[in-house]
Amino acid sequence: MGQLKVSNKKIWNLAYPIILGGIAQNIVLATDTAFLGRLGEVALGAAALGGLFYYIAFFVANGIGVGAQIIMSRRFGEKNYTLIGAVMAQTGILMAGFTLLLFVFMYLFSGAFFSMSINSEEVRNATHAFLTYRSWGIFFAGINVLMRAFFISIHRTRVITYTTVLIGIVNVTLDYALIFGHFGLPQMGVEGAALASVISEASASLFLIVYIQVMIPSKRYKLRFTLKPELERLGRIMKISTPVMLQNFLSMAGWFIFFLFVEHLGEAQLAVSNIIRSIYMVLLIPVFGFASAAATLVSYLMGSESTDQVFPLLRKVVVMVILSVAVILIPVILFQHSFLRFYTVSPELIELAHGPLRVIFGTVFLYAVGFTLFHGVSGTGNTLVSLLIEGSVLILYLVTVWLFVFVFHFNVTLVWLAEFVYAVFLGLISSVYLKMGHWQDKLV
């Protein structure tokens, strides 16, 4: 067994561009929420539900990228660089097919789904209008996911920062212009927010295509475009990716169902939960960056035959992610009222939001540990196990939320306490598997 060790510096160098990209992405989310908050509770609720519905589709496509990333990271650890291009090419075929199916589903069938699941007619109509535009972005998102997987797997993550900053600049500018009708553009309200997101994703796709042509040595990785499927390689990619796709679908569907349950508490509670979700995502920025780095480095260590270093790696990542979350959390705690005023000028919504906000102050550290360990499981290539973990924890979480809303009739603050259930059990089950499961010899 090898003795390859991963230093804190290497972890940080891989994680920080993803974190910076996450900062830019969450600036977009925060700006969307703040702008739409000026339009009222209906616009906020519609953007929350429509956005989550879109992200369910996005994270299904992202599952293909994560599966490819695990395989390419393993090839990178083995120093089989020329096989990386073949994985990229075949993943591109898969991505094209899946994004087309996802678009058709969102564009044609979302209206019928919302008519059965959303009580408020105003929220239902606004949500459908939002998604009519937003669904077009899935094609560009698929390209971006594939490119991101490639760059993370070869440990060149800085470009992710560039693209996410580009998305942020384009999206914030067009949000302001299209939501409110500035710079000679039409005033489109919630539909303008959706269109701005699509255009920003398209700009990132164009940038990444040009970047990979100019900056990446294509001969080293044998990068190529093809429409010819290689069934054996496609099967290997699907074997790793399918559980991740289902896992991502379940995870985002869980968020969506959470918001559907909260909608039964009222439009104000739904609007507040959208604000809390936005702040929660800001607090979790370093978590997503370090977790992605952990999954990549676990696969890299296994490819380098250094499985004995997986636990030391995960311990380092957990410490680093906790410290990083604390740095972001402290100013949010100190200036929480100001943070809430950024999202809404309504005194009633601000007052209602204080309780759920304090809840996530407690859950964020548990989530940081649990999510990192969970991605360690994914990095081993045992994605079916990670699917089973996610599915089990999610069922427990949604049953808890359902009981809180429909049986005990808790207020929105107490409903958000269900986040403790999700975070604790995700970390606990992942930890047990990493200690007792047979993952060291998993081939991908």
Secondary structure per residue as TSV (DSSP state, phi and psi in degrees):
chain	resnum	aa	ss	phi	psi
A	1	M	-	360.0	137.3
A	2	G	-	-72.2	167.3
A	3	Q	-	-117.1	22.8
A	4	L	-	-62.8	126.4
A	5	K	-	-114.7	150.9
A	6	V	-	-110.9	119.9
A	7	S	-	-81.0	163.5
A	8	N	H	-58.7	-36.5
A	9	K	H	-63.3	-41.8
A	10	K	H	-66.7	-40.5
A	11	I	H	-60.0	-47.0
A	12	W	H	-64.6	-42.6
A	13	N	H	-62.6	-31.1
A	14	L	H	-80.9	-35.6
A	15	A	H	-83.8	-36.9
A	16	Y	H	-65.3	-36.2
A	17	P	H	-63.9	-34.4
A	18	I	H	-67.0	-39.1
A	19	I	H	-64.8	-45.2
A	20	L	H	-61.7	-40.0
A	21	G	H	-62.1	-38.9
A	22	G	H	-64.3	-36.0
A	23	I	H	-61.1	-48.0
A	24	A	H	-62.0	-41.5
A	25	Q	H	-64.0	-38.7
A	26	N	H	-77.5	-23.7
A	27	I	H	-62.5	-40.3
A	28	V	H	-61.3	-48.4
A	29	L	H	-61.1	-44.0
A	30	A	H	-64.8	-40.9
A	31	T	H	-66.4	-43.1
A	32	D	H	-53.6	-50.2
A	33	T	H	-63.9	-42.1
A	34	A	H	-65.5	-45.7
A	35	F	H	-62.0	-47.8
A	36	L	H	-69.5	-26.2
A	37	G	H	-61.1	-27.0
A	38	R	T	-72.1	-19.0
A	39	L	T	-88.9	-15.5
A	40	G	-	119.3	178.1
A	41	E	H	-64.8	-37.5
A	42	V	H	-63.6	-45.8
A	43	A	H	-63.0	-41.9
A	44	L	H	-62.1	-47.0
A	45	G	H	-65.0	-40.9
A	46	A	H	-64.6	-42.1
A	47	A	H	-65.3	-36.3
A	48	A	H	-64.1	-50.6
A	49	L	H	-70.8	-44.5
A	50	G	H	-64.9	-41.2
A	51	G	H	-64.0	-42.2
A	52	L	H	-66.8	-38.6
A	53	F	H	-60.9	-42.9
A	54	Y	H	-63.5	-42.6
A	55	Y	H	-71.6	-20.5
A	56	I	H	-60.7	-49.1
A	57	A	H	-62.6	-43.6
A	58	F	H	-59.3	-44.2
A	59	F	H	-75.8	-20.3
A	60	V	H	-64.7	-47.9
A	61	A	H	-62.8	-37.5
A	62	N	H	-62.5	-29.0
A	63	G	H	-60.6	-36.6
A	64	I	H	-62.7	-43.5
A	65	G	H	-63.7	-41.2
A	66	V	H	-64.9	-42.1
A	67	G	H	-60.3	-44.8
A	68	A	H	-64.0	-38.1
A	69	Q	H	-62.4	-41.8
A	70	I	H	-61.7	-44.5
A	71	I	H	-67.5	-45.6
A	72	M	H	-66.2	-35.1
A	73	S	H	-64.6	-38.8
A	74	R	H	-65.1	-43.9
A	75	R	H	-62.8	-36.7
A	76	F	H	-65.7	-40.9
A	77	G	H	-65.7	-33.1
A	78	E	H	-78.6	-9.5
A	79	K	T	66.5	24.5
A	80	N	-	-90.6	66.6
A	81	Y	T	-64.5	-35.0
A	82	T	H	-68.8	-20.2
A	83	L	H	-78.8	-14.8
A	84	I	H	-64.6	-41.2
A	85	G	H	-62.7	-37.1
A	86	A	H	-65.4	-40.4
A	87	V	H	-63.6	-42.7
A	88	M	H	-58.6	-47.3
A	89	A	H	-62.5	-45.3
A	90	Q	H	-71.7	-33.8
A	91	T	H	-65.2	-34.3
A	92	G	H	-60.7	-38.9
A	93	I	H	-63.3	-46.6
A	94	L	H	-59.7	-45.1
A	95	M	H	-62.3	-41.6
A	96	A	H	-60.9	-45.1
A	97	G	H	-65.2	-44.2
A	98	F	H	-70.3	-39.3
A	99	T	H	-65.9	-33.9
A	100	L	H	-64.1	-44.8
A	101	L	H	-62.9	-41.6
A	102	L	H	-65.0	-39.4
A	103	F	H	-62.8	-47.2
A	104	V	H	-58.5	-43.4
A	105	F	H	-62.9	-47.4
A	106	M	H	-65.7	-44.4
A	107	Y	H	-72.4	-38.0
A	108	L	H	-96.2	-29.6
A	109	F	H	-115.9	-5.2
A	110	S	H	-66.2	-36.0
A	111	G	H	-59.1	-44.5
A	112	A	H	-64.4	-38.5
A	113	F	H	-64.4	-45.7
A	114	F	H	-66.1	-32.8
A	115	S	H	-64.4	-25.0
A	116	M	H	-93.3	-17.4
A	117	S	H	-116.5	-17.0
A	118	I	-	-110.7	125.9
A	119	N	-	-70.6	-50.4
A	120	S	-	-72.7	124.2
A	121	E	H	-64.5	-38.9
A	122	E	H	-62.6	-47.1
A	123	V	H	-63.9	-40.8
A	124	R	H	-61.3	-47.0
A	125	N	H	-66.0	-41.8
A	126	A	H	-67.5	-37.0
A	127	T	H	-64.4	-43.6
A	128	H	H	-65.3	-40.2
A	129	A	H	-62.7	-40.9
A	130	F	H	-60.1	-46.9
A	131	L	H	-74.2	-24.3
A	132	T	H	-57.5	-38.6
A	133	Y	H	-84.3	-43.8
A	134	R	H	-63.8	-30.6
A	135	S	T	-61.5	-26.8
A	136	W	T	-65.6	-21.8
A	137	G	H	-70.3	-14.8
A	138	I	H	-63.4	-30.1
A	139	F	H	-65.3	-45.5
A	140	F	H	-71.8	-35.3
A	141	A	H	-61.9	-37.8
A	142	G	H	-61.4	-42.2
A	143	I	H	-61.7	-45.5
A	144	N	H	-65.1	-38.4
A	145	V	H	-62.8	-44.9
A	146	L	H	-63.8	-44.7
A	147	M	H	-63.7	-41.9
A	148	R	H	-60.3	-44.0
A	149	A	H	-59.7	-41.7
A	150	F	H	-62.7	-49.3
A	151	F	H	-67.6	-37.0
A	152	I	H	-66.9	-40.4
A	153	S	H	-66.1	-29.8
A	154	I	T	-98.7	12.8
A	155	H	T	63.3	34.7
A	156	R	-	-120.6	75.1
A	157	T	-	-92.3	-6.9
A	158	R	H	-60.5	-33.3
A	159	V	H	-63.2	-25.7
A	160	I	H	-62.6	-38.2
A	161	T	H	-62.1	-45.9
A	162	Y	H	-57.5	-47.4
A	163	T	H	-68.9	-38.1
A	164	T	H	-71.3	-34.5
A	165	V	H	-63.5	-41.5
A	166	L	H	-59.9	-46.5
A	167	I	H	-57.4	-43.2
A	168	G	H	-61.8	-46.9
A	169	I	H	-63.6	-47.9
A	170	V	H	-64.1	-43.9
A	171	N	H	-68.8	-44.4
A	172	V	H	-63.6	-42.8
A	173	T	H	-62.2	-47.5
A	174	L	H	-72.8	-31.0
A	175	D	H	-56.1	-52.2
A	176	Y	H	-60.1	-40.8
A	177	A	H	-73.0	-44.0
A	178	L	H	-88.2	-29.9
A	179	I	H	-69.8	-43.6
A	180	F	H	-104.6	-9.3
A	181	G	T	81.4	48.3
A	182	H	-	-102.8	169.7
A	183	F	T	58.4	29.8
A	184	G	T	78.9	5.2
A	185	L	-	-92.7	157.5
A	186	P	-	-69.3	150.6
A	187	Q	-	-83.8	109.8
A	188	M	-	-112.9	-7.2
A	189	G	T	62.4	-132.6
A	190	V	H	-63.8	-31.2
A	191	E	H	-67.1	-32.6
A	192	G	H	-64.6	-37.6
A	193	A	H	-62.3	-40.6
A	194	A	H	-66.2	-45.2
A	195	L	H	-64.7	-38.6
A	196	A	H	-60.6	-39.7
A	197	S	H	-65.1	-40.7
A	198	V	H	-63.2	-46.9
A	199	I	H	-64.1	-38.1
A	200	S	H	-66.8	-37.7
A	201	E	H	-66.1	-38.3
A	202	A	H	-64.2	-38.6
A	203	S	H	-64.9	-37.1
A	204	A	H	-66.9	-40.2
A	205	S	H	-59.9	-45.9
A	206	L	H	-61.1	-44.4
A	207	F	H	-61.0	-45.5
A	208	L	H	-65.9	-38.5
A	209	I	H	-63.0	-44.2
A	210	V	H	-66.1	-42.9
A	211	Y	H	-61.2	-45.2
A	212	I	H	-68.5	-29.4
A	213	Q	H	-71.5	-36.1
A	214	V	H	-90.5	-39.0
A	215	M	H	-103.9	-16.2
A	216	I	S	-106.6	129.2
A	217	P	-	-70.6	98.6
A	218	S	H	-64.0	-29.5
A	219	K	H	-67.1	-35.8
A	220	R	H	-61.9	-41.2
A	221	Y	H	-102.5	-2.2
A	222	K	T	53.7	51.1
A	223	L	-	-72.7	132.7
A	224	R	-	-157.9	158.3
A	225	F	-	-104.8	135.0
A	226	T	-	-149.0	150.9
A	227	L	-	-108.2	2.9
A	228	K	-	-91.2	115.1
A	229	P	-	-75.6	141.5
A	230	E	-	-108.4	103.4
A	231	L	H	-60.5	-39.4
A	232	E	H	-64.5	-44.5
A	233	R	H	-69.9	-39.7
A	234	L	H	-59.9	-40.8
A	235	G	H	-62.9	-39.3
A	236	R	H	-66.7	-42.1
A	237	I	H	-64.3	-43.8
A	238	M	H	-65.6	-34.5
A	239	K	H	-62.1	-38.5
A	240	I	H	-81.6	-39.4
A	241	S	H	-78.4	-36.2
A	242	T	H	-57.8	-47.6
A	243	P	H	-61.1	-34.7
A	244	V	H	-68.2	-40.4
A	245	M	H	-60.2	-46.9
A	246	L	H	-65.0	-39.7
A	247	Q	H	-61.5	-47.0
A	248	N	H	-63.8	-39.8
A	249	F	H	-60.1	-46.6
A	250	L	H	-62.9	-41.9
A	251	S	H	-61.8	-49.8
A	252	M	H	-72.0	-34.8
A	253	A	H	-62.7	-34.8
A	254	G	H	-61.2	-44.6
A	255	W	H	-60.5	-44.6
A	256	F	H	-62.7	-44.5
A	257	I	H	-65.0	-38.3
A	258	F	H	-54.6	-46.9
A	259	F	H	-69.5	-34.0
A	260	L	H	-63.5	-40.8
A	261	F	H	-63.3	-45.2
A	262	V	H	-63.5	-32.9
A	263	E	H	-58.9	-26.6
A	264	H	T	-72.1	-15.8
A	265	L	T	-79.5	-21.5
A	266	G	-	135.7	161.9
A	267	E	H	-65.1	-36.6
A	268	A	H	-65.2	-41.9
A	269	Q	H	-65.7	-36.6
A	270	L	H	-66.0	-43.6
A	271	A	H	-62.8	-43.3
A	272	V	H	-62.5	-42.1
A	273	S	H	-64.5	-33.1
A	274	N	H	-65.0	-40.8
A	275	I	H	-63.6	-45.5
A	276	I	H	-63.6	-40.3
A	277	R	H	-59.5	-42.0
A	278	S	H	-62.4	-44.8
A	279	I	H	-66.9	-39.4
A	280	Y	H	-57.9	-43.5
A	281	M	H	-64.3	-33.4
A	282	V	H	-64.1	-45.9
A	283	L	H	-64.2	-28.2
A	284	L	T	-91.5	3.9
A	285	I	H	-52.0	-53.1
A	286	P	H	-66.3	-27.3
A	287	V	H	-62.7	-47.0
A	288	F	H	-65.4	-38.3
A	289	G	H	-64.8	-49.3
A	290	F	H	-69.8	-34.9
A	291	A	H	-65.5	-41.5
A	292	S	H	-63.1	-41.5
A	293	A	H	-63.1	-40.6
A	294	A	H	-61.8	-45.8
A	295	A	H	-61.6	-44.2
A	296	T	H	-63.5	-44.9
A	297	L	H	-73.1	-31.3
A	298	V	H	-62.8	-46.8
A	299	S	H	-63.8	-39.6
A	300	Y	H	-61.8	-44.6
A	301	L	H	-64.1	-39.0
A	302	M	H	-67.4	-38.0
A	303	G	H	-65.5	-28.8
A	304	S	T	-90.3	7.9
A	305	E	T	57.7	44.3
A	306	S	-	-126.2	49.6
A	307	T	G	-65.6	-21.6
A	308	D	G	-66.0	-14.5
A	309	Q	G	-96.5	1.6
A	310	V	H	-66.3	-46.7
A	311	F	H	-65.2	-45.3
A	312	P	H	-57.6	-38.4
A	313	L	H	-60.7	-50.3
A	314	L	H	-64.5	-35.5
A	315	R	H	-62.7	-43.0
A	316	K	H	-62.1	-44.0
A	317	V	H	-64.4	-41.9
A	318	V	H	-60.5	-45.1
A	319	V	H	-61.9	-45.3
A	320	M	H	-65.2	-38.6
A	321	V	H	-72.4	-36.0
A	322	I	H	-63.9	-44.8
A	323	L	H	-63.0	-40.1
A	324	S	H	-66.9	-40.6
A	325	V	H	-63.7	-40.2
A	326	A	H	-60.4	-38.6
A	327	V	H	-61.4	-39.5
A	328	I	H	-77.6	-36.1
A	329	L	H	-68.9	-38.4
A	330	I	H	-55.8	-51.2
A	331	P	H	-65.7	-30.2
A	332	V	H	-66.5	-40.4
A	333	I	H	-64.3	-44.7
A	334	L	H	-68.4	-33.2
A	335	F	T	-123.7	39.8
A	336	Q	H	-62.1	-36.9
A	337	H	H	-63.8	-40.3
A	338	S	H	-66.0	-38.6
A	339	F	H	-61.5	-42.9
A	340	L	H	-66.8	-37.0
A	341	R	H	-66.0	-24.1
A	342	F	H	-64.0	-33.4
A	343	Y	H	-88.3	-29.9
A	344	T	-	-154.5	148.8
A	345	V	-	-99.7	1.0
A	346	S	-	-77.8	117.6
A	347	P	H	-60.4	-34.5
A	348	E	H	-66.0	-44.6
A	349	L	H	-66.9	-39.8
A	350	I	H	-61.0	-45.5
A	351	E	H	-62.9	-42.4
A	352	L	H	-67.6	-27.7
A	353	A	H	-80.9	-18.9
A	354	H	H	-60.6	-40.3
A	355	G	H	-63.6	-56.0
A	356	P	H	-59.1	-32.3
A	357	L	H	-63.1	-42.0
A	358	R	H	-66.9	-30.4
A	359	V	H	-62.1	-46.9
A	360	I	H	-71.6	-18.8
A	361	F	H	-59.9	-33.2
A	362	G	H	-84.6	-35.3
A	363	T	H	-77.5	-23.2
A	364	V	H	-63.2	-36.5
A	365	F	H	-71.3	-40.0
A	366	L	H	-63.6	-40.6
A	367	Y	H	-64.4	-39.3
A	368	A	H	-59.5	-45.7
A	369	V	H	-68.1	-48.8
A	370	G	H	-62.3	-42.5
A	371	F	H	-68.6	-36.1
A	372	T	H	-65.3	-46.9
A	373	L	H	-64.0	-38.6
A	374	F	H	-62.0	-41.9
A	375	H	H	-71.0	-25.2
A	376	G	H	-61.8	-40.1
A	377	V	H	-62.1	-46.2
A	378	S	H	-60.7	-39.0
A	379	G	H	-63.0	-24.2
A	380	T	T	-70.8	-13.2
A	381	G	T	93.1	-5.8
A	382	N	-	-84.4	65.0
A	383	T	H	-71.1	-23.0
A	384	L	H	-66.5	-38.1
A	385	V	H	-65.0	-43.2
A	386	S	H	-63.4	-34.3
A	387	L	H	-63.7	-44.3
A	388	L	H	-64.7	-38.4
A	389	I	H	-63.3	-50.7
A	390	E	H	-60.1	-45.2
A	391	G	H	-61.8	-43.9
A	392	S	H	-64.2	-46.3
A	393	V	H	-66.2	-38.7
A	394	L	H	-66.7	-39.7
A	395	I	H	-60.0	-45.8
A	396	L	H	-60.8	-41.7
A	397	Y	H	-63.7	-48.7
A	398	L	H	-69.7	-35.0
A	399	V	H	-62.0	-40.6
A	400	T	H	-62.1	-46.9
A	401	V	H	-62.1	-43.7
A	402	W	H	-59.5	-44.7
A	403	L	I	-62.3	-42.8
A	404	F	I	-63.4	-38.7
A	405	V	I	-83.7	-50.5
A	406	F	I	-98.8	-20.9
A	407	V	I	-102.3	-52.3
A	408	F	S	-89.5	-14.2
A	409	H	-	54.8	45.7
A	410	F	-	-69.5	159.0
A	411	N	-	-77.7	175.1
A	412	V	H	-64.5	-31.8
A	413	T	H	-63.5	-47.5
A	414	L	H	-68.3	-32.1
A	415	V	H	-62.4	-38.4
A	416	W	T	-67.2	-14.8
A	417	L	T	-63.1	-18.1
A	418	A	H	-60.2	-21.4
A	419	E	H	-59.8	-30.3
A	420	F	H	-62.0	-41.3
A	421	V	H	-60.6	-47.2
A	422	Y	H	-62.3	-50.0
A	423	A	H	-65.1	-44.6
A	424	V	H	-64.3	-48.4
A	425	F	H	-73.9	-30.2
A	426	L	H	-62.0	-46.8
A	427	G	H	-68.5	-41.0
A	428	L	H	-64.4	-49.3
A	429	I	H	-68.2	-39.6
A	430	S	H	-62.1	-41.5
A	431	S	H	-63.9	-42.8
A	432	V	H	-62.3	-42.7
A	433	Y	H	-64.7	-44.5
A	434	L	H	-63.3	-30.3
A	435	K	H	-83.5	-33.2
A	436	M	H	-116.6	-15.9
A	437	G	S	-78.2	161.3
A	438	H	-	-100.7	84.6
A	439	W	-	-115.1	-10.6
A	440	Q	T	-64.1	-27.3
A	441	D	T	-108.2	18.2
A	442	K	-	-65.8	128.1
A	443	L	-	-100.2	143.0
A	444	V	-	-133.8	360.0
